[in-house]
Amino acid sequence: MNFLKIVFLNLICLQILMSQSWIEGPNLPNFAEGRHHPITFSIEKNGYVGLGSSPNAYTDEFYKYNSETNIWTEIKKFPGGGRSFAIGISHNGKAYLGFGLDARGNYLNDIWEFDPVTESWVKLTDCPCVARTHPSLLAFNNKLYVGLGGSPNGDLKDWWEYDLNNKLWERKMDIPGKPRHHPFQFVIPPYLYAGMGHGGPIIYNDLYRFDPAKDEWVEMKSLPSQGRVAGTQFNFNGRGYVLSGQGGDHDYLPKGEFWEYNAELNDWKELLAHPGVGRWAPGSFVIGNKVYFTCGQDSDKFNNDLWIYDFTVLNSTSTNEKLPTLYFISKDELLLRSATNELPQVYDLMGNNVSSKLQIEWIEDQVKINTSLLSSGLYLIKINSLRTQKFLKT
């Protein structure tokens, strides 16, 4: 390999670390043993992680991660005591946490509200539903939605709405399908989505859409993979995401699978897996264009690390021009936003032009690029002589 190609390879390998890949962040502080089933959410620039199960206890600790300084700090302990198998989300500048199991083995049906300004919790009205672990919890239009989960008498499939304005609970239509616990859920306005999870001996891969305006459920396309339970989920930029967890045999997946759900197409696409094997009961939160993945148990240990996935590729070899933006919209499809009508050129690590393997579709000022014929690896895409960006084909 000649000198120029070695330089070309090194530049791509160095800069891809800041592009669309998983990058390791700072471990959580004082989590010597790690934990599974943490509560995770984000509010503005900060992510929050707390509660869950360490090897020896249900904890009541909470930590805050500042995405600008890349530093963790400990905040006030949760006043409701140590618990695990609970769930939490953020909505309209506050966060909500509830349900789960306390250190004495009691099933819970409470809801708490977190104020990030005072870093304090206020207990709201208990749900009149059955106390439960591993439920779904979603928020939309200043209302919380809770359902599914496990109880002392078995799995559940009911669905409840809590109005944050009048502090009232109302039972809604039960979710279709079988009762289950530890499902996945996300919001793609104006709908809520829930599914998958564990019911009896079966781990499901189905998905259902709830319309709050009509109190109506519709079955959607199932995850095109084995059943999935005990992972983490989030919504970003109008898409839903399912990350890690365990598979149909309730064992660790060989890799940390990452799936994107497109509601407009009612379809799934697989994205770049997180490092290592799949994890049981991890957590995640989103800040800006990045998702932060943390904790959970794998085949070897309770984890306390932090991994960061950036949905955008914003690196360049140019110095003064504003760059086009390159997004992976699925495992095999790139979306390039650029004002130029020049065909993009793609080069492999050896400096070879592989553009003939691309399928390109122009959509106004955007270029949709199908990379399915490319081998896995790092590539450089050139827009013109001054604009270049990097991407990782998995």
Residue pairs with C-beta under 8 A, 6 or more apart in sequence:
1 9
1 350
4 351
5 350
5 351
8 347
8 349
8 351
8 380
9 349
9 350
11 317
12 349
12 378
12 379
12 380
12 390
13 378
15 315
15 390
16 378
16 390
16 391
16 392
17 23
18 310
18 315
19 310
19 313
19 314
19 315
19 389
19 390
19 391
19 392
20 272
20 309
20 310
20 311
20 312
20 313
20 328
20 391
20 392
21 272
21 309
21 310
21 392
22 272
22 274
22 275
22 293
22 307
22 308
22 309
23 307
23 308
23 309
23 310
24 275
24 305
24 306
24 307
24 308
25 70
25 292
25 305
25 306
25 307
25 308
26 70
26 71
26 72
26 306
27 304
27 305
27 306
28 49
28 63
28 72
28 294
28 295
28 304
28 305
28 306
29 63
29 72
29 73
29 74
30 61
30 74
31 54
31 295
31 304
32 304
33 54
33 55
33 56
33 302
33 304
34 54
34 295
34 297
34 301
34 302
34 303
34 304
34 305
35 52
35 53
35 54
35 59
35 295
35 302
35 304
36 52
36 53
36 84
36 279
36 280
36 281
36 282
36 295
36 296
36 297
36 302
37 51
37 52
37 53
37 84
37 85
37 86
37 100
37 281
38 49
38 50
38 51
38 52
38 282
38 283
38 294
38 295
39 48
39 49
39 50
39 51
39 52
39 86
39 87
39 88
39 97
39 283
40 47
40 48
40 49
40 88
40 232
40 283
40 284
40 285
40 294
40 295
41 47
41 48
41 88
41 89
41 90
41 95
41 285
42 48
42 90
42 285
42 286
42 287
42 292
43 90
43 93
43 94
43 95
43 116
44 93
44 116
44 287
45 66
45 67
45 68
45 287
46 64
46 65
46 66
46 67
46 116
46 287
47 64
47 65
47 67
47 285
47 287
47 292
48 62
48 63
48 64
48 65
48 75
48 95
48 114
48 285
49 62
49 63
49 65
49 283
49 285
49 294
49 295
50 59
50 60
50 61
50 62
50 63
50 78
51 58
51 59
51 60
51 61
51 62
51 78
51 82
51 83
51 84
51 86
51 88
51 97
51 100
52 58
52 59
52 84
52 281
52 283
52 295
53 59
53 84
53 85
54 302
55 302
57 82
57 103
58 82
58 83
58 84
58 101
58 102
58 103
59 82
60 77
60 78
60 80
60 81
60 82
60 83
61 74
61 77
61 78
62 74
62 75
62 76
62 77
62 78
63 72
63 73
63 74
63 75
64 72
64 73
64 74
64 75
64 119
65 71
65 72
65 292
65 306
66 72
66 73
67 287
67 288
67 290
67 292
75 119
76 119
76 120
78 97
78 112
78 121
79 121
80 97
80 110
80 112
80 121
80 123
81 102
81 103
82 102
82 103
83 100
83 101
83 102
83 103
83 108
84 100
84 101
85 99
85 100
85 101
85 133
85 134
86 97
86 98
86 99
86 100
86 101
86 108
86 133
87 97
87 98
87 99
87 100
87 134
87 135
87 136
87 137
88 95
88 96
88 97
88 98
88 137
89 95
89 96
89 137
89 138
89 139
90 96
90 139
91 139
91 142
91 144
92 139
92 142
93 116
94 113
94 114
94 115
94 116
95 113
95 114
95 116
96 111
96 112
96 113
96 114
96 124
96 137
96 139
96 144
97 111
97 112
97 114
97 121
98 108
98 109
98 110
98 111
98 112
98 127
98 137
98 146
99 108
99 109
99 110
99 127
99 131
99 132
99 133
99 135
99 137
99 146
99 149
100 108
100 133
101 107
101 108
101 133
102 108
106 131
107 130
107 131
107 132
107 133
107 151
107 152
108 131
108 132
109 126
109 127
109 128
109 129
109 130
109 131
109 132
110 123
110 124
110 126
110 127
111 123
111 124
111 125
111 126
111 127
111 144
111 146
111 162
112 121
112 122
112 123
112 124
113 121
113 122
113 123
113 124
114 120
114 121
115 121
115 122
124 162
124 167
125 162
125 167
125 168
125 169
127 146
127 160
127 162
127 169
128 169
129 146
129 158
129 160
129 169
129 171
130 151
130 153
130 156
130 158
131 151
132 148
132 149
132 150
132 151
132 156
132 181
133 149
133 150
133 151
133 181
134 148
134 149
134 150
134 181
134 182
134 183
134 197
134 230
135 146
135 147
135 148
135 149
135 156
135 181
135 183
136 145
136 146
136 147
136 148
136 149
136 183
136 185
136 194
137 144
137 145
137 146
137 185
138 144
138 145
138 185
138 186
138 187
138 192
138 194
139 145
139 187
140 187
140 189
140 190
140 192
140 212
141 212
142 163
142 164
142 165
143 161
143 162
143 163
143 164
143 212
144 161
144 162
144 164
145 159
145 160
145 161
145 162
145 172
145 192
145 210
145 212
146 159
146 160
146 162
147 156
147 157
147 158
147 159
147 160
147 174
147 175
147 194
148 155
148 156
148 157
148 158
148 159
148 175
148 179
148 180
148 181
148 183
148 194
148 197
149 155
149 156
149 181
150 156
150 181
150 182
154 179
155 178
155 179
155 180
155 181
155 198
155 199
155 200
156 179
156 181
157 174
157 175
157 177
157 178
157 179
157 180
158 171
158 174
158 175
159 171
159 172
159 173
159 174
159 175
159 210
160 169
160 170
160 171
160 172
161 169
161 170
161 171
161 172
161 212
162 168
162 169
162 170
163 170
172 210
172 215
173 215
173 216
173 217
175 194
175 208
175 210
175 217
176 208
176 217
176 219
177 195
177 204
177 206
177 208
177 219
178 199
178 200
178 202
178 204
179 199
180 196
180 197
180 198
180 199
180 204
181 197
181 198
181 199
182 197
182 198
182 229
182 230
182 281
183 194
183 195
183 196
183 197
183 229
184 194
184 195
184 196
184 197
184 228
184 231
184 233
184 242
184 245
185 192
185 193
185 194
185 195
185 233
186 192
186 193
186 233
186 234
186 235
186 240
186 241
186 261
187 193
187 235
187 240
188 235
188 238
188 239
188 240
188 261
188 263
190 211
190 212
190 213
191 209
191 210
191 211
191 212
191 263
192 209
192 210
192 212
193 207
193 208
193 209
193 210
193 220
193 240
193 261
193 263
194 207
194 208
194 210
195 204
195 205
195 206
195 207
195 208
195 220
195 222
195 223
196 203
196 204
196 205
196 206
196 207
196 223
196 227
196 228
196 229
196 242
197 203
197 204
197 228
197 229
198 204
198 229
198 230
198 250
202 227
203 226
203 227
203 228
203 229
203 246
203 247
203 248
203 249
203 250
204 227
204 228
204 229
205 222
205 223
205 224
205 225
205 226
205 227
205 228
205 248
206 219
206 222
206 223
207 219
207 220
207 221
207 222
207 223
207 261
208 217
208 218
208 219
208 220
209 217
209 218
209 219
209 220
209 263
210 216
210 217
211 217
211 218
220 266
221 266
221 267
221 268
223 242
223 259
223 268
224 268
225 247
225 257
225 259
225 270
226 247
226 248
227 247
227 248
228 242
228 245
228 246
228 247
228 248
228 257
229 245
229 246
229 250
230 245
230 246
230 280
230 281
231 242
231 243
231 244
231 245
231 246
231 278
231 279
231 281
231 282
232 243
232 244
232 245
232 282
232 283
232 284
232 293
232 296
233 240
233 241
233 242
233 243
233 284
234 240
234 241
234 243
234 284
234 285
234 286
234 291
235 241
236 286
236 291
236 311
237 311
238 263
239 260
239 261
239 262
239 263
240 260
240 261
240 263
241 258
241 259
241 260
241 261
241 271
241 291
242 257
242 258
242 259
242 261
243 256
243 257
243 258
243 259
243 274
243 282
243 284
243 291
243 293
244 253
244 256
244 257
244 258
244 274
244 278
244 279
244 282
244 293
244 296
245 253
245 257
245 278
245 279
245 280
246 252
246 253
246 278
246 280
247 253
247 278
252 277
252 278
252 279
252 280
252 298
252 299
253 277
253 278
254 277
254 278
255 273
255 276
255 277
255 278
256 273
256 274
256 275
256 276
256 277
256 278
256 279
257 270
257 273
257 278
258 270
258 271
258 272
258 273
258 274
258 309
259 268
259 269
259 270
259 271
260 268
260 269
260 270
260 271
260 330
261 267
261 268
262 268
262 269
269 329
269 330
269 331
269 332
269 333
270 330
270 331
271 328
271 330
271 331
271 394
272 309
272 331
272 392
272 394
273 394
274 293
274 307
274 309
275 307
276 298
277 298
277 299
278 298
279 295
279 296
279 297
279 298
279 303
280 296
280 297
280 298
281 295
281 296
281 297
282 293
282 294
282 295
282 296
282 303
283 293
283 294
283 295
283 296
284 291
284 292
284 293
284 294
285 291
285 292
286 292
289 310
289 311
289 312
290 308
290 309
290 310
290 311
291 308
291 309
291 311
292 306
292 307
292 308
293 306
293 307
293 308
293 309
294 303
294 304
294 305
294 306
294 307
295 302
295 303
295 304
296 303
297 303
311 327
311 328
312 325
312 326
312 327
313 325
313 326
313 327
313 328
313 389
313 390
313 391
314 323
314 325
314 389
315 389
315 390
316 323
316 387
316 388
316 389
317 388
318 386
318 387
318 388
321 386
321 387
323 387
323 389
324 336
324 337
324 338
324 339
324 340
324 383
324 387
324 389
325 336
325 337
326 334
326 335
326 336
326 337
326 381
326 389
326 391
327 334
327 335
327 336
327 337
328 334
328 335
328 391
329 335
329 368
331 394
332 370
332 371
332 372
333 368
333 369
333 370
333 371
334 368
334 369
334 371
334 381
334 391
335 366
335 367
335 368
335 369
336 344
336 366
336 367
336 368
336 369
336 381
336 383
337 365
337 366
338 365
338 366
338 367
338 383
338 387
339 365
340 383
340 384
341 362
342 383
342 384
343 355
343 360
344 355
344 358
344 360
344 367
344 369
344 381
344 382
344 383
345 353
345 355
345 381
345 382
346 353
346 354
346 355
346 358
346 374
346 379
346 380
346 381
346 382
347 353
347 354
347 379
347 380
347 381
347 382
348 354
348 377
348 379
349 377
349 378
349 379
354 374
354 379
357 371
357 373
357 374
358 369
358 370
358 371
358 373
358 374
359 369
359 370
359 372
359 373
360 367
360 368
360 369
360 370
361 367
361 368
361 369
361 370
362 368
369 381
371 393
374 393
375 393
376 393
376 394
377 392
377 393
378 390
378 391
378 392
378 393
379 390
379 391
379 392
379 393
380 388
380 389
380 390
381 388
381 389
381 390
381 391
382 388
383 389
